[in-house]
Amino acid sequence: MRVYITGVAGFLGSHLCDGALAKGWTVHGIDNLFRGRSQHMPKSEKFTFEQLDLCGDIAALSASIQTFKPDIILHYGAINGTEYFYDRPFEVLDTNVMATINLLKAIEACEHKPKRIAYASSSEVYGEYPDNIPSAETDITRLDIHSIRDSYAAAKSIGDFYVRMFAEQYDIEWTLLRIFNAYGGRMDASKFGQVVPEFVKRALFEEDFTIIGDGLHTRAFCHVDDHVRMVLTLVTSEEGVGVFNIGNDEEITMLHLAKEVHKVVGREFAPIHLPKRSNDPLRRQPDMTKTWAITGPCQISLREGLTYTAEYYREQ
Ligand SMILES: NC(=O)c1ccc[n+]([C@@H]2O[C@H](COP(=O)([O-])OP(=O)(O)OC[C@H]3O[C@@H](n4cnc5c(N)ncnc54)[C@H](O)[C@@H]3O)[C@@H](O)[C@H]2O)c1
């Protein structure tokens, strides 16, 4: 199997790359190193890397795909990190839409077409007030022009449309991955990163432990090893065509997460609450019925996953 991964130096891209190599597949990855790090990428004869910007020269992108001739393209390259959605909304919208359009145009120009395209979409497309909790793949995507947070959700939603319409036109199989809060080692732990590494880093190394808002909003967290297993199973399965939630269905509050992190690192829990963010969804939980019928459920508990993650950041 030959897999082409965009965003390969990032958190999920690099773990997917490791997972694909462990299966004996051959991987070609690209990244512009906006947030990705070269040290995340493996040294393997079956892996090659090119520093390429998805928003750059389409001809270069096309040549890269045509030369490698992938069976599967995993499109994970994008600006991610909640603080960016608020801090640089136009850049998030523009980069993430353009990255997907350019990739599809690059594939269009290739004589070789992949058998499957899988796109890293997001739970954010279900909106601040999802139709249902847990949210199913059939739920309507909801965007709010008044919410700058939706800079990201809008791009992900447009990407869903583009990937599906393009793939159907060229008779390529498509998988839209609605990813709900993945976590693990190699995530950005800065303020532009995500909540689990931020909590772990703060609990391990900082004097004050801060939480945005009252901590009563909920999320459902999925360890990256479960993410990789589910995605690599779906993209090689005939039933894995369509829209799929990727995550864990255990809904917990941020306070619960913060307490678990403290237990794992052995620190007393004394949070300082910061003002809440605008348009931050109060609840987020995936309905995993459809995906788990193909992949089976998550295998790594929150406590185990947080322990691995804390070990990673301690070593760092
Ligand atoms: N981590 C999650 O919980 C989560 C949840 C929902 C969706 N996603 C999606 O999954 C994908 C990967 O997320 P992640 O958490 O690994 O983030 P990440 O930032 O670690 O990885 C994204 C990678 O894309 C690269 N990139 C950004 N812009 C690029 C461009 N113009 N050209 C080439 N490469 C570019 C970055 O350098 C980075 O290495 C993203 O598309 C993200 O939106 C992730």
The ligand as an ORCA input file, in Angstrom:
! r2SCAN-3c Opt
* xyz 0 1
  N      -6.024     17.011     16.814
  C      -7.354     16.987     16.824
  O      -7.984     16.678     17.852
  C      -8.136     17.324     15.582
  C      -9.535     17.460     15.689
  C     -10.265     17.752     14.540
  C      -9.617     17.878     13.318
  N      -8.251     17.749     13.246
  C      -7.612     17.920     11.926
  O      -6.597     16.941     11.753
  C      -5.498     17.486     11.031
  C      -4.221     17.327     11.832
  O      -4.375     17.982     13.085
  P      -3.209     17.978     14.166
  O      -3.834     18.065     15.490
  O      -2.246     16.905     13.873
  O      -2.561     19.417     13.881
  P      -1.036     19.779     13.567
  O      -0.981     21.266     13.519
  O      -0.141     19.090     14.517
  O      -0.827     19.164     12.112
  C      -1.169     19.858     10.943
  C       0.055     19.890     10.053
  O      -0.280     20.577      8.841
  C       0.826     21.382      8.503
  N       0.380     22.470      7.644
  C      -0.339     23.577      7.999
  N      -0.538     24.349      6.922
  C       0.057     23.727      5.878
  C       0.217     24.054      4.509
  N      -0.283     25.190      3.997
  N       0.926     23.212      3.707
  C       1.444     22.062      4.220
  N       1.323     21.704      5.510
  C       0.638     22.529      6.328
  C       1.387     21.871      9.828
  O       2.736     22.282      9.731
  C       1.221     20.641     10.695
  O       2.370     19.821     10.670
  C      -5.841     18.948     10.755
  O      -6.419     19.045      9.468
  C      -6.885     19.260     11.809
  O      -7.748     20.308     11.414
  C      -7.502     17.481     14.347
*
